Amino acid sequence: MSASRPFTRRKAGRFWIILACLLCLGSAVGLVLNALSSTIVFFMAPSQMLAHPPSSNQTIRLGGMVVAGSLHTSHATDNTPEARFDVTDGQAAITVQYRGILPDLFREGQSVVALGHYDGNGFTASEVLAKHDETYMPKEVADALQKTGKWDPRFGPPPDAASWNSMTAPQPTPPNRPGAAE
Amino acid sequence: MAFLTTFFCPEGGHFALALACALAFMQGVLPLIGLRRADSPLTALARPLALSQCLALLFAWVCLIMASLGDDFSLKLIAETSAINKPWAYKIAGLWGNHEGSLLLWVTLLSLWCAGLALLPGQSTTRPEKLPDRLRARILALLGLVGAGFQLFCLTTSNPFLRLWPVPADGMGMNPLLQDPGLAVHPPLLYSGYVGFAVPFAFAISALLEGKADTLWARYMRPWVISAWALLTLGITLGSWWSYSVLGWGGYWFWDPVENAALIPWLTGTALLHSVLVVEKRNLLQGWCLLLALATFAFSLSGTFLVRSGILNSVHAFANDPARGLFILGLLGLYGGGSLLLFAIRAPSLASSQSGFAPLSREGALLLNNILLCTLCAVVLTGTLYPPFMQLLLGRTLSVGKPFFDATTIPLTLPLLAVMGASMALPWRQARTDRLIPRLAPALLVTAGNILPAFWLFSTPLAAFAALLALWVISSALLDLIFRLYALPEGNRQLHRLPRSLWAASLAHIGVGVTILGLCGMAGSQERLIEAKPGTHTTLAGRDWELTALTPHHGPNYEAVEAHLTIRQHDAHGPLLAELEPQIRLFPQQGQKTLHVAILHRPLEDLYAALGSVKEEHDPQGQSHYSAILRLHENPLASWIWLGGIIMALGGGLHLLPSRRRLMHSARKARS
């Protein structure tokens, strides 16, 4: 009797351990799957977004080059700064609305990533990201440009930022515009 | 002086690094041969070799620092990261802000841990609790093998002593974001935590080689786990504080791969810290504990090298320097994969005690803690690895951010807190419910009594619920101390008579509670973005914020504009609360702008202001007017987040102090 007691206790212990592990694992898998279906954010280039418009409640990262001469800043009645600018991947352009401070390295004619929602005619951004490095292009933007056929890394570095304006900007580039964004 | 610069020349440093690598190989191989042959001369070499390896690496550092202070731009590293007008403190601290320097820091810290192991007093008849010499030699040898691999990597692919020709007249300067005192201390702290987990790793490998992981083994290993854990905790805390106070976006954790790379080993390290306790007290869960020790170091390694070197984030980094990438993957495969293989072969033969495992007991609670922490770790790992894998396999670009991590980590942290509060009161082996309920009742009452205030004070029901759980953790840790005090025999009821380990555990748990309270408070932070001219008033969080002036400011290697903000209680005529002076700094050398945030830390809130940009406008008379874009935050309980981290680390540190009995023993010996 005394010999079999530790054995059964050990078995009971095993049972609890396995039960706890399974419960935790199950809930973790459930949580991850649920979160992945609702919280991940896809990246889109303007032409992709126009071809397959996402639903308006889906958060999207929109990336491309800022069209030169398209930036308009103003501020709302409560002093919050507002900005409007066009983002292009060389095939299509989308207007982005943003309430907030644009990052220091935001420049017309350079790459940008905006996080927000698309409602069918415009993109409302909750966050605008520009890397803290003027020569850097976000990898996703570079890939998107490559897909649209505007730049292929096999044929050298990306074209000069100023030349991006000619692709979709209908108006001629005003001189010194990028410098004025400071 | 001239003699010094000749003596500590870069070539001398290069030679010292090569010498250290050779010494590390000897430290790795000779003692292992000695242990196998049971002849002590070779075994006894482990300690002197570890010390001389450490000295060689410190010599290399002196050489590098001398070169940096002397503006020797013929060194590639210094030309790329330093400049003549850089403040001298950053000429030193900037050395570890890049790949080569941080790798040298990594191997040097590892050799410092080895030196610590070698210098601590060994086992003797009066100190039976210390590390036996044979085990120490084996561990030093294993650490020597780890160090040798990374020093070889440093020498062949990332040598900090490479020369540059032609020599530039001035360096390129450091990224101005890194010019901050917090960042001078952050990498050494974080890295010593990362590297510290090499010691438990060596303990685990040694146990697998010997086929024995028992109570004694766990007792020898535990202080090393605790010290590495405490340093990693401090490193993460400091990193998060840096991100809050320097980056200027108002948050404290971005869930970015670099941060997660530190969090993942912290989670498994915390699990290891608790499972070692089970091995030591109950001789159970040995296999699990060994696996955690191996995994924690493997995560530390991959965290430092894969994520920090950018290989995980972009395939370009790998393609730019295939030698570096292949070498690091080889090292990771060798140390990570090799140790797992050893575990798979040897773990089944490890003896485990035959005693049972009751769910309602201290070990049951610790096991639950381990399961939850490892699940948390798996979730964070999934979130971190999902985007690069999707990119690689399906070509879809996506990002996983705060919403994902909030949705997955919070539901796992809440039960963890609930178990944490109860665990201290649970006895080993088997708890009796009739004794447990009175032990937990006071803490439960304190928590229940605060339900209404919590829901009134915190911004969301979830934050209030989490804050209540944090309160439950803190109050049960404090009340547990009081219960233990009253369990002491009468006449001896003084707080300092309680065991040091009990104080340490309570303190660490209180630290977790304080951090969680800070996180809950931050969930209700308020912010406003305004464009303002001098004289503009704004109301935020019941305060009046006035921009009084914008003035220019000259720094040593930057030009700045300073905004002067006056914050008054209630309205524009209320009592003065604070004056904040955020700046925007332009570094002409790099052509970069950085924000210099102004923060007023108060016990229950932080007032936080960042100056985004300054605009100049001309009116028709030709006069120029300036206006500023300001980001204002009111962050409730913000400083509690980092305060809690410091308390946790203090708990760890307290555990490492020599015990009272030990001190009394040595005092008695000194008297006699």
HADDOCK unambig.tbl for C-alpha pairs under 7 A between the chains (distance, minus, plus):
assign (segid A and resid 6 and name CA) (segid B and resid 355 and name CA) 6.05 0.50 0.50
assign (segid A and resid 6 and name CA) (segid B and resid 356 and name CA) 6.07 0.50 0.50
assign (segid A and resid 9 and name CA) (segid B and resid 356 and name CA) 4.94 0.50 0.50
assign (segid A and resid 9 and name CA) (segid B and resid 357 and name CA) 6.87 0.50 0.50
assign (segid A and resid 10 and name CA) (segid B and resid 355 and name CA) 6.40 0.50 0.50
assign (segid A and resid 10 and name CA) (segid B and resid 356 and name CA) 4.07 0.50 0.50
assign (segid A and resid 10 and name CA) (segid B and resid 357 and name CA) 5.96 0.50 0.50
assign (segid A and resid 13 and name CA) (segid B and resid 356 and name CA) 6.06 0.50 0.50
assign (segid A and resid 13 and name CA) (segid B and resid 357 and name CA) 4.37 0.50 0.50
assign (segid A and resid 13 and name CA) (segid B and resid 358 and name CA) 5.60 0.50 0.50
assign (segid A and resid 13 and name CA) (segid B and resid 359 and name CA) 6.72 0.50 0.50
assign (segid A and resid 16 and name CA) (segid B and resid 359 and name CA) 6.43 0.50 0.50
assign (segid A and resid 21 and name CA) (segid B and resid 371 and name CA) 6.41 0.50 0.50
assign (segid A and resid 24 and name CA) (segid B and resid 372 and name CA) 6.79 0.50 0.50
assign (segid A and resid 24 and name CA) (segid B and resid 375 and name CA) 6.78 0.50 0.50
assign (segid A and resid 25 and name CA) (segid B and resid 375 and name CA) 6.76 0.50 0.50
assign (segid A and resid 28 and name CA) (segid B and resid 375 and name CA) 6.58 0.50 0.50
assign (segid A and resid 28 and name CA) (segid B and resid 379 and name CA) 6.97 0.50 0.50
assign (segid A and resid 31 and name CA) (segid B and resid 408 and name CA) 5.44 0.50 0.50
assign (segid A and resid 32 and name CA) (segid B and resid 379 and name CA) 6.88 0.50 0.50
assign (segid A and resid 32 and name CA) (segid B and resid 408 and name CA) 6.11 0.50 0.50
assign (segid A and resid 35 and name CA) (segid B and resid 404 and name CA) 5.35 0.50 0.50
assign (segid A and resid 35 and name CA) (segid B and resid 407 and name CA) 6.04 0.50 0.50
assign (segid A and resid 35 and name CA) (segid B and resid 408 and name CA) 6.75 0.50 0.50
assign (segid A and resid 36 and name CA) (segid B and resid 404 and name CA) 6.75 0.50 0.50
assign (segid A and resid 39 and name CA) (segid B and resid 403 and name CA) 5.67 0.50 0.50
assign (segid A and resid 39 and name CA) (segid B and resid 404 and name CA) 5.30 0.50 0.50
assign (segid A and resid 40 and name CA) (segid B and resid 398 and name CA) 6.80 0.50 0.50
assign (segid A and resid 40 and name CA) (segid B and resid 399 and name CA) 5.94 0.50 0.50
assign (segid A and resid 40 and name CA) (segid B and resid 400 and name CA) 5.03 0.50 0.50
assign (segid A and resid 40 and name CA) (segid B and resid 404 and name CA) 6.71 0.50 0.50
assign (segid A and resid 41 and name CA) (segid B and resid 398 and name CA) 5.39 0.50 0.50
assign (segid A and resid 41 and name CA) (segid B and resid 399 and name CA) 5.16 0.50 0.50
assign (segid A and resid 41 and name CA) (segid B and resid 400 and name CA) 6.41 0.50 0.50
assign (segid A and resid 42 and name CA) (segid B and resid 397 and name CA) 6.11 0.50 0.50
assign (segid A and resid 42 and name CA) (segid B and resid 398 and name CA) 4.16 0.50 0.50
assign (segid A and resid 42 and name CA) (segid B and resid 399 and name CA) 6.38 0.50 0.50
assign (segid A and resid 43 and name CA) (segid B and resid 397 and name CA) 5.45 0.50 0.50
assign (segid A and resid 43 and name CA) (segid B and resid 398 and name CA) 5.39 0.50 0.50
assign (segid A and resid 79 and name CA) (segid B and resid 530 and name CA) 4.94 0.50 0.50
assign (segid A and resid 79 and name CA) (segid B and resid 531 and name CA) 5.21 0.50 0.50
assign (segid A and resid 79 and name CA) (segid B and resid 532 and name CA) 6.94 0.50 0.50
assign (segid A and resid 80 and name CA) (segid B and resid 529 and name CA) 5.47 0.50 0.50
assign (segid A and resid 80 and name CA) (segid B and resid 530 and name CA) 4.52 0.50 0.50
assign (segid A and resid 80 and name CA) (segid B and resid 531 and name CA) 5.95 0.50 0.50
assign (segid A and resid 81 and name CA) (segid B and resid 530 and name CA) 6.34 0.50 0.50
assign (segid A and resid 81 and name CA) (segid B and resid 531 and name CA) 5.89 0.50 0.50
assign (segid A and resid 100 and name CA) (segid B and resid 529 and name CA) 6.33 0.50 0.50
assign (segid A and resid 101 and name CA) (segid B and resid 612 and name CA) 6.52 0.50 0.50
assign (segid A and resid 101 and name CA) (segid B and resid 629 and name CA) 6.97 0.50 0.50
assign (segid A and resid 104 and name CA) (segid B and resid 593 and name CA) 6.84 0.50 0.50
assign (segid A and resid 140 and name CA) (segid B and resid 397 and name CA) 6.85 0.50 0.50
